[in-house]
């Protein structure tokens, strides 16, 4: 049996085409896997994007910091009732002041932090006759912080500069 050059050439061509077809099939299989991975990743990212866009954007806020050792509120001698009154007045004053900031601030939260050596301040106010007792001052701050959800009074303890030290680390904005 004699094999012709043509049949050998044809067999080699078929073999080469078959090899190429197998290589192409492998590349196609890898490409399909890559596509599946990319599709899964895209779906995860789309889900995360949808979750992030559905969450509310952080609400703006205004932070008011008061060195209560140096700034004494009126009505401190009225206890809780005086603190509530001053809290309401302070909110109204801040809202009026920030109107010029634009629409983004119309519904902003107002955060107020007062810092004082409550004991020392109370003693000084009692000595000047501005409050009857240190407890009256404490009641004032109780009414003040309980009236508004984002109000706080920090008793910094003894020392003339302790309130200053706390406040100096906080960003400030002057009007």
N, C-alpha and C positions, 0 to 999 in steps of 0.2 A: 504494500500500500504506500502510495506515494502522496506526500503532502505538498501541496503547492505553496508557492510564495504568497499568493493571494490569500489563501486560507489562513496562513500563519499571521499575515498582516492583519487580516480581519479579526482573528482571535485576539491579537494583541490590542487592537483598537477597542474591541468589546471589553476586554479586561481593563483597559485604561478608563473607558467610559464608566464601567461598573465601579471602579475605585473612586472616580470623581463623584459619582452619584452617592456612594457611601459617605464620602467626606462632606458633600453638600447636605446630606441627611443629618449628619452629626452637627454641622454648623446650624442647621435649621432647628434641631432639638435644643441646642444651647441658646439660640435666639428666643425660642418659645419660653424657656425657663427664665431668661432675663426679662422678657416681657411680662411674665407672671409676677416676678418679683417687683418690677417697676409698677405694675398695676396695683398690687397689694400696697406698696408704699404710697402711691398716689391716693388710694382710698383712705389710708390712715391719715395722711396729711389733710385731705379734704374734711375728714371727720374732725380733726383737731382745729382746722380753720373755722369750721361751722361752730364748734364749741366756743372758740375764742370770740368770734364775732357776735355770738348770742349773749355773751356775758356783758353786763353793763360796764361802761367806761368809768374809771375812778372819778368820783365826784370831787370838784374843787373844794377847798376849804381855806379859811382864814384863821391864822393862829395869832392870838393876842396874849402877850406875856406881860404880867404886871409884877413889878417889884413892890410888893405890899408893905415892905418896911418903909418905903419912901412915899408911896402913894396911898393915902388913906381915903377910903370910901365914905361918903355921907351915909347916914342912917346905920352906922355900925352899932349904935346904942339901942337898936330895935331888935336885936337878936335875929332869929330865923326870918321873920317877916321883913326886916331890913335887907337881909341878904337876898331874899327872893326879889324884892323890888329892884335892887341894884343889878341883879342878873338880867332881869327883863329890860331895864334901861340900857344896859351895856349892849345887849343883842340889838335893840332898836338903833342905837347910835352906830354900831358897826355896820348894820345893813344899810343905813343911810349913807355912810361913808363909802361903801364899796359899790354903790349904784354906778358910779362913774367907771368902774372896771369893765362893764359890759354885761351882756346877757348871760355869759357863762357863770357869772357869780350871783345871779339872782336867787338861785336855790342852794347856794353853797352852805356847807356846814361852818359853824363858828365855834372854834376851839379856844377856850380861855384857860390859862394857867396862871395862878397867883403863887408867888413864892414869898415866904416870910418866916422869920423867927417868931412864931406865934406867941410863945411865952414872953419873950422880950418886948414884942410889939404891944401885947396886952398890958404888960406892966407900965409901959410908957403912956398908953392911952388912958389907963386908970389914973395915973399920976396927973394927967392933964384934964381929967374929968370928962373925957370923950366917951368912955364906957364905964359902967359901974363895976364890972369884974372881967377877968380873963375869960370866964365861962360865957359871958355875953358875947365876946368877940368870937369865941369858938362856935357859938350858936349862929352868929352872923354868917360865918363861912360855911356852916352846915346848910343853911338856907340857900346860900349862894350856889354851892356846887350841886345841891339836889334839885334846884329849879331847872337847870339846863343839863341835858344829857352829856354834853362834851365840855363841862366846866370842871376844873380841878383846883384844889388848894394844896400846895406842898409846904409842909412845915419843915424848914431846912435846919431847925435846931439852933443851938446857941452859936454865937459868933456874929460879929458885925458884917462880915463880908460873905457869909455863906450863901445868901440869896444872890448876891452879885456873881459868885462863882458858878452857880447853877444857870443863871440867865446868860452869862457871857458865852457859853457854849452853844446857844440857840441862835439860829439866823434871825435877824431883826429887819424890820421894814419901817421906815419913818414916814409919817404922812406929812 
